[in-house]
């Protein structure tokens, strides 16, 4: 190893060239690396839907969903299976283990779907299997609007969709607000009777003439030719000319008895932007692509296309994630800059300008090398990566400070700078390696954080680990070489740095420290006992007076979603009118920048929002996607949310829910319960009781559940025996009824001017599509047309819009938020209300076949807390192995690890003093990180003691000498870590280029618990470490010195007794 050090110090030009190359590559990598707001959480979700025209939710549950569940439940890696039995479809949403092979999962699901198909009704359509994940959410909404015909606007939307989806990195551009084309055949009931045309015969004619028949081939001996009979419909005229019946009196074509028109399906959904009708294209990027680049390319492509549009067609943009990302990245980058400035000011003040510049080299070098390693590993820049860089600012300079400080000491003794840095290199190599390794031992286990929280949080410890590895390269290669070229000690520090300084001649803080330490070492057992009492007292204080715990902290946001639900049986036009009323109220609220509205539901966006804890009601009529003004130009998102809820509460019949789009692992309301059972009656009754109790609890608001809102549906009960006497079956009855409702889907055709297939539907004209028409319908029978009412009874019934299922059982969800405590101004902790609710539930005699459990953050809280506990144990074990290898002493390794207890108590004391919640994620992460940071002080101190202990017989003086000698680097490394995080804990960011100071900001509160934990834990434990570690080192010496005296005293007491 010594030979390698000498070789590195001899090849200084090569090292400098290597450093310049790494800086160049790192700079280029940072410019080009993808950037996103939050980490892409690639959880495998597979959505299976089976369309079935006309099927009811009850039949869908029995005939579609249950067969799928039976097959899917045996899938390997399946975490959760949610089912929805709805009108006209049945579906299951499958969530798999986050580490599972997605390609294998998709193949297995397709196999299971094929097996379940045999149990579906014969008229069920082909199942749709779609894979998506949490990262596939729209990053930009492009809206088209204008005073033009719908067909023109839809055409432009289709063209723009093709352009956007051709952009590399764009996965899809989902269209919302358009209407599917339809070839509609309108025929009145009187025409059917007058021409004596059978409905089934009419359908047979329509389907039988829309075929491409491959009639084989013919071999003439001189060649072989295929024969085809092309008869597919290519235009509405082909349908118009179909011959329905022919006789000697003439020919009746379909166009003679029916109106045939190419139109659009009835409006079931609408899209609006800032109060104007529009069509939305929701752009979804591919995983790993740069959001900033993709959204910029989408904007450029859209604006280029706009040049070809009429002047009365507009293109607007909304919900651009790039705006949020730029704001958040700028805030974090400024915070990193502030940390660097604070650290450098501190280092300059302690070591002088020249030495501080040596230390400063390690910051850009470590950052840019780490960014290159991040890109090489397939990573990208997101807020957790940047926070990892922020945390690393105070850590990465530790090794450099130790190296430079020791070299300064040697130069003060008169050594030439190259020789001084060479000796510093050889002397401090292993202490620096050990210190970095123990810090890595704390962070590396955190990279294995499981679940969704882990996918979100792991980037921070991963980035810190990369920076620490890079800082080791910097401290052990670049700093010694650069120091040997440019290093110079400050003359006014010479007397303080001399390795042979006299303890009696030291001054200032070192003098105060040595005096106090000398007194501590006279009574080491008393000091240790006092420390134990202090630690125990602080733990008791925290247990009894802490502010409580939360899973994660509330943050501000730049985007919100507003969900509108209403009582059933609303027409699309009624849904539109109600939604516009809410939209106008929301747009008038101060702080709202833009509002994009989706009315009517449907689409993959709704499925994903329901899957990930937001909304999820089957009777939802609209979704408003809000973009807020910049954070410093408005009130908080919570205040805007409260105004939205209060202003819309006056609208009768509507349930309005508002959700902040928060960039953290969990989402949804504070309290979330899931009730499952196979007994629908007991499930509804239990849900009702819990909802009533929640509404009666103090401190609870915004209680809702997923029971469908009241509505009416009509049951057409067929008397099969009576219908059979007329020669009529249920299929014929159903077909006649469909003529009044949505029409009969008889076939599809692809016109020459369209890329999509168009439905052909047969139905009555609009004047016959009324409820009363059911009583006037006549159905052809063997005895002639008879009224449908002869064997079909029409009865009203409570409407069931859908049936939700979870893991093979029906499920209902109950959700609520907690209020603000007026006495403290803080939000009431959800965990206290959950405990209160859980105690009440346990006291109730609910049916045994109803299972009740808490969902949402509670599941992640338990998983994360358990993992952090295990990560702490793993980190301590790894650190013990490293320390044992370094010191070759169980006792010294145990002394070093004892400082972890001090750091934990210090962190909890800090939270107690400032009145902060303990965040399971961020505070817990801080406690584990502290374990790796705090031991560095002990390593440096004990290593110096081990080096000096053989030079003197007075071990107490050696301990004082070693402790005093390492006082400055310990204080300096501790202070650099603390001062880098203090602005973050105070939520203060200085923009040096923009010359402004930002207080708060997006996600600022997210980092406070971690910063507070590290600052207080490090400060408290460092102070105690400076006295407790030397005291523990002195215990063996103290015991050895006093062993003989204690033995004599014992003998004196025993002898008189004899």
HELIX and SHEET records of a PDB file:
HELIX    1   1 UNK A    2  UNK A   10  1                                   9    
HELIX    2   2 UNK A   12  UNK A   32  1                                  21    
HELIX    3   3 UNK A   57  UNK A   60  1                                   4    
HELIX    4   4 UNK A   61  UNK A   65  3                                   5    
HELIX    5   5 UNK A   66  UNK A   72  1                                   7    
HELIX    6   6 UNK A  102  UNK A  117  1                                  16    
HELIX    7   7 UNK A  150  UNK A  165  1                                  16    
HELIX    8   8 UNK A  189  UNK A  194  1                                   6    
HELIX    9   9 UNK A  199  UNK A  208  1                                  10    
HELIX   10  10 UNK A  236  UNK A  240  1                                   5    
HELIX   11  11 UNK A  254  UNK A  257  1                                   4    
HELIX   12  12 UNK A  291  UNK A  306  1                                  16    
HELIX   13  13 UNK A  321  UNK A  351  1                                  31    
HELIX   14  14 UNK A  353  UNK A  376  1                                  24    
HELIX   15  15 UNK A  383  UNK A  412  1                                  30    
HELIX   16  16 UNK A  417  UNK A  444  1                                  28    
HELIX   17  17 UNK A  445  UNK A  448  5                                   4    
HELIX   18  18 UNK A  451  UNK A  473  1                                  23    
HELIX   19  19 UNK A  474  UNK A  478  3                                   5    
HELIX   20  20 UNK A  479  UNK A  486  1                                   8    
HELIX   21  21 UNK A  491  UNK A  493  5                                   3    
HELIX   22  22 UNK A  494  UNK A  497  1                                   4    
HELIX   23  23 UNK A  503  UNK A  505  5                                   3    
HELIX   24  24 UNK A  508  UNK A  522  1                                  15    
HELIX   25  25 UNK A  524  UNK A  545  1                                  22    
HELIX   26  26 UNK A  572  UNK A  587  1                                  16    
HELIX   27  27 UNK A  604  UNK A  611  1                                   8    
HELIX   28  28 UNK A  631  UNK A  633  5                                   3    
HELIX   29  29 UNK A  637  UNK A  648  1                                  12    
HELIX   30  30 UNK A  680  UNK A  696  1                                  17    
HELIX   31  31 UNK A  720  UNK A  725  1                                   6    
HELIX   32  32 UNK A  730  UNK A  738  1                                   9    
HELIX   33  33 UNK A  766  UNK A  768  5                                   3    
HELIX   34  34 UNK A  773  UNK A  776  1                                   4    
HELIX   35  35 UNK A  788  UNK A  790  5                                   3    
HELIX   36  36 UNK A  830  UNK A  843  1                                  14    
HELIX   37  37 UNK A  857  UNK A  887  1                                  31    
HELIX   38  38 UNK A  890  UNK A  914  1                                  25    
HELIX   39  39 UNK A  922  UNK A  948  1                                  27    
HELIX   40  40 UNK A  949  UNK A  951  5                                   3    
HELIX   41  41 UNK A  955  UNK A  965  1                                  11    
HELIX   42  42 UNK A  967  UNK A  985  1                                  19    
HELIX   43  43 UNK A 1004  UNK A 1057  1                                  54    
SHEET    1   A 8 UNK A 128  UNK A 132  0                                        
SHEET    2   A 8 UNK A  45  UNK A  51 -1                                        
SHEET    3   A 8 UNK A  89  UNK A  96 -1                                        
SHEET    4   A 8 UNK A  78  UNK A  86 -1                                        
SHEET    5   A 8 UNK A 802  UNK A 806 -1                                        
SHEET    6   A 8 UNK A 809  UNK A 818 -1                                        
SHEET    7   A 8 UNK A 671  UNK A 677 -1                                        
SHEET    8   A 8 UNK A 851  UNK A 854 -1                                        
SHEET    1   B 7 UNK A 128  UNK A 132  0                                        
SHEET    2   B 7 UNK A  45  UNK A  51 -1                                        
SHEET    3   B 7 UNK A  89  UNK A  96 -1                                        
SHEET    4   B 7 UNK A  78  UNK A  86 -1                                        
SHEET    5   B 7 UNK A 802  UNK A 806 -1                                        
SHEET    6   B 7 UNK A 809  UNK A 818 -1                                        
SHEET    7   B 7 UNK A 700  UNK A 705 -1                                        
SHEET    1   C 4 UNK A 170  UNK A 176  0                                        
SHEET    2   C 4 UNK A 276  UNK A 285 -1                                        
SHEET    3   C 4 UNK A 140  UNK A 146 -1                                        
SHEET    4   C 4 UNK A 313  UNK A 318 -1                                        
SHEET    1   D 7 UNK A 170  UNK A 176  0                                        
SHEET    2   D 7 UNK A 276  UNK A 285 -1                                        
SHEET    3   D 7 UNK A 270  UNK A 273 -1                                        
SHEET    4   D 7 UNK A 592  UNK A 599 -1                                        
SHEET    5   D 7 UNK A 620  UNK A 628 -1                                        
SHEET    6   D 7 UNK A 559  UNK A 566 -1                                        
SHEET    7   D 7 UNK A 654  UNK A 660 -1                                        
SHEET    1   E 4 UNK A 259  UNK A 264  0                                        
SHEET    2   E 4 UNK A 181  UNK A 186 -1                                        
SHEET    3   E 4 UNK A 758  UNK A 763  1                                        
SHEET    4   E 4 UNK A 744  UNK A 749 -1                                        
SHEET    1   F 2 UNK A 212  UNK A 219  0                                        
SHEET    2   F 2 UNK A 224  UNK A 230 -1                                        
SHEET    1   G 2 UNK A 243  UNK A 247  0                                        
SHEET    2   G 2 UNK A 250  UNK A 253 -1                                        
SHEET    1   H 2 UNK A 549  UNK A 550  0                                        
SHEET    2   H 2 UNK A 918  UNK A 919  1                                        
SHEET    1   I 2 UNK A 712  UNK A 718  0                                        
SHEET    2   I 2 UNK A 792  UNK A 798 -1                                        
SHEET    1   J 2 UNK A 778  UNK A 779  0                                        
SHEET    2   J 2 UNK A 786  UNK A 787 -1                                        
SHEET    1   K 2 UNK A 988  UNK A 991  0                                        
SHEET    2   K 2 UNK A 996  UNK A 999 -1                                        
END                                                                             
